[in-house]
Amino acid sequence: DRTGVAALLLLTALGIDEDTIFRDYMLTNQFTQGILDSFAAMEEPPFPMELAREVFLVYEDNLKAYLNCVEMEYGSVTNYLELALNVGPKEIAALERYYLEE
């Protein structure tokens, strides 16, 4: 999903380790399970449950596949940020000042 990819890129730029990024990503399912439970309790849910699961749940393998593609093409997320997105050390320093506490 696009939000997970954006979080992966931003958190990597901020120096967050991959395990933490993936744990955080998978927390999405804890928050969206309540939505799915509400749908399941409805007589006529707004979506078929199979579709709702695909829309609301995230899958670690999807984010890992994206990460693998980036690493195969660019060698690392850091290289991808710099070469493909023009986010280099100057931009990363600005992100760190904005998002990280001292």
C-alpha positions as CSV (number, residue, x, y, z in Angstrom):
1,D,0.0,0.0,0.0
2,R,1.2,3.5,-0.7
3,T,1.0,4.7,2.8
4,G,3.1,1.8,4.0
5,V,5.7,2.5,1.3
6,A,5.8,6.2,2.3
7,A,6.3,5.3,5.9
8,L,9.0,2.9,5.0
9,L,10.9,5.6,3.0
10,L,10.5,8.3,5.7
11,L,11.3,6.1,8.6
12,T,14.4,4.7,6.8
13,A,15.5,8.2,6.0
14,L,15.2,9.0,9.7
15,G,17.4,6.0,10.6
16,I,14.7,3.8,12.0
17,D,15.7,0.1,11.8
18,E,13.8,-2.2,9.5
19,D,12.4,-4.5,12.2
20,T,10.8,-1.5,13.9
21,I,9.4,-0.2,10.6
22,F,7.8,-3.6,9.8
23,R,6.4,-4.0,13.4
24,D,4.8,-0.5,13.1
25,Y,3.4,-1.3,9.7
26,M,1.7,-4.5,11.0
27,L,0.1,-2.5,13.8
28,T,-2.3,-1.3,11.1
29,N,-4.1,-4.6,11.3
30,Q,-4.8,-4.2,15.0
31,F,-6.5,-0.9,14.3
32,T,-8.5,-2.0,11.3
33,Q,-9.7,-5.2,12.8
34,G,-12.4,-3.2,14.7
35,I,-13.7,-2.0,11.3
36,L,-13.8,-5.5,9.9
37,D,-15.6,-6.7,13.1
38,S,-18.2,-4.0,12.6
39,F,-18.8,-5.0,9.0
40,A,-19.1,-8.7,9.9
41,A,-21.8,-7.8,12.5
42,M,-23.9,-6.0,9.9
43,E,-26.7,-7.7,8.2
44,E,-25.7,-6.0,4.9
45,P,-22.0,-4.8,5.2
46,P,-21.0,-2.1,2.7
47,F,-18.4,-4.5,1.2
48,P,-18.2,-8.3,0.8
49,M,-16.0,-9.4,3.7
50,E,-13.3,-10.8,1.4
51,L,-13.0,-7.4,-0.3
52,A,-13.1,-5.6,3.0
53,R,-10.1,-7.7,4.3
54,E,-8.1,-6.9,1.2
55,V,-8.9,-3.2,1.5
56,F,-8.3,-2.7,5.2
57,L,-5.6,-5.2,6.1
58,V,-1.9,-4.9,5.3
59,Y,0.4,-7.7,4.5
60,E,4.1,-7.8,5.5
61,D,5.0,-9.7,2.3
62,N,3.8,-6.8,0.2
63,L,6.0,-4.3,1.9
64,K,8.9,-6.7,1.8
65,A,8.4,-7.2,-1.9
66,Y,8.6,-3.5,-2.5
67,L,11.7,-3.2,-0.3
68,N,13.3,-6.1,-2.3
69,C,12.6,-4.4,-5.6
70,V,14.1,-1.1,-4.3
71,E,17.2,-2.9,-3.0
72,M,17.6,-4.9,-6.3
73,E,17.4,-1.8,-8.4
74,Y,19.2,0.8,-6.2
75,G,21.1,-1.3,-3.6
76,S,19.4,0.4,-0.7
77,V,16.5,2.6,0.3
78,T,19.0,5.4,1.0
79,N,20.3,5.2,-2.6
80,Y,16.7,5.1,-3.9
81,L,15.9,8.2,-1.9
82,E,18.9,10.1,-3.3
83,L,18.9,8.8,-6.9
84,A,15.2,8.4,-7.6
85,L,13.6,11.0,-5.3
86,N,16.5,13.5,-5.0
87,V,16.3,13.2,-1.2
88,G,20.0,13.4,-0.2
89,P,21.8,14.3,3.0
90,K,20.6,17.9,3.1
91,E,17.0,16.9,2.8
92,I,17.4,14.1,5.3
93,A,19.0,16.5,7.8
94,A,15.9,18.7,7.4
95,L,13.6,15.7,8.0
96,E,15.6,14.8,11.1
97,R,15.3,18.4,12.5
98,Y,11.6,18.3,11.9
99,Y,10.7,14.8,13.1
100,L,13.3,13.8,15.6
101,E,13.7,14.9,19.2
102,E,17.2,15.5,20.6
